[in-house]
Amino acid sequence: MSLLEIKNLHATVGGKEILRGINLTINPGEIHAVMGPNGAGKSTLSAILTGNPQYTVTEGSITYNGKDLLAMSPEQRAWEGIFLSFQYPVEIPGVSMVNFMRTAVNAHREYQGKPALTATEFLKMMREKRAVVQLDNKLANRSVNEGFSGGEKKRNEIFQMAMLEPRLSILDETDSGLDVDALRVVSDGVNRLKSADNASIVITHYQKLLDYVKPQFVHIVYKGRIVKDGGPELADRIFAEGFDWIKQELGE
């Protein structure tokens, strides 16, 4: 059974149609890259999957792990294992990372019918997961993202992903603004968290991320539709030639 199946998805924001018939199937164990020019609908797709209320689905269906995703609240989607790494992670002053993550992890466990982690169990888990993304202990003890550099915020996002162990991770331009060292650490974290049971959608403009996080499938979104599917060679052509050849193939 596929993990995610999107059929003929149409969506609007502010009354303007952005998605005009997206079709996409993702199976466990796969990494999919979604590319396309600005305004094509890439981030809209991630917003729809996570239940952003600013966007309205007008047609189509999304089945996630055998369930109707569109019938779920944003909280249910998170509890069911969907994770979004933001392009611009927000700061939450006054809320420590420890308390934030313990609340999130135990909310997931409660939804799954599991007992809450004790303080000792949780701190042990934090130590193990911090090592995945080389997150400094001092950062883990501060307020969520407060005073973090861009690279630290992105690293913190992957740390949260490691803690929550999602089935479907959506990385929405998580490489934006990262230097080479931070990009390598973040990518290594993503690769180490990959398993046969989960999947990832990587939304990016840059080749460097896909050099580290190697997708099996690449999809080009243009004017609200997926107009081209392929493997890593499709991303290589985009980086070499841009998107003009896509427009030519479409007769524009």
CORQUI-V738553 format. One record per run of one state. SS is the DSSP state (H for helix, E for strand, L for the rest). FROM is the first residue (numbers start at 1). TO is the last residue. If there is no record, write none. Layout:
# CORQUI-V738553
SS_FROM_TO, SS_FROM_TO
This chain:
# CORQUI-V738553
L_1_3, E_4_13, L_14_15, E_16_26, L_27_30, E_31_35, L_36_41, H_42_50, L_51_54, E_55_64, L_65_66, E_67_68, H_69_71, L_72_73, H_74_79, L_80_81, E_82_85, L_86_91, E_92_96, H_97_111, L_112_118, H_119_133, L_134_136, H_137_140, L_141_142, E_143_144, L_145_149, H_150_164, L_165_167, E_168_172, L_173_179, H_180_193, L_194_198, E_199_203, L_204_206, H_207_212, L_213_216, E_217_222, L_223_224, E_225_230, L_231_231, H_232_241, L_242_243, H_244_249, L_250_252
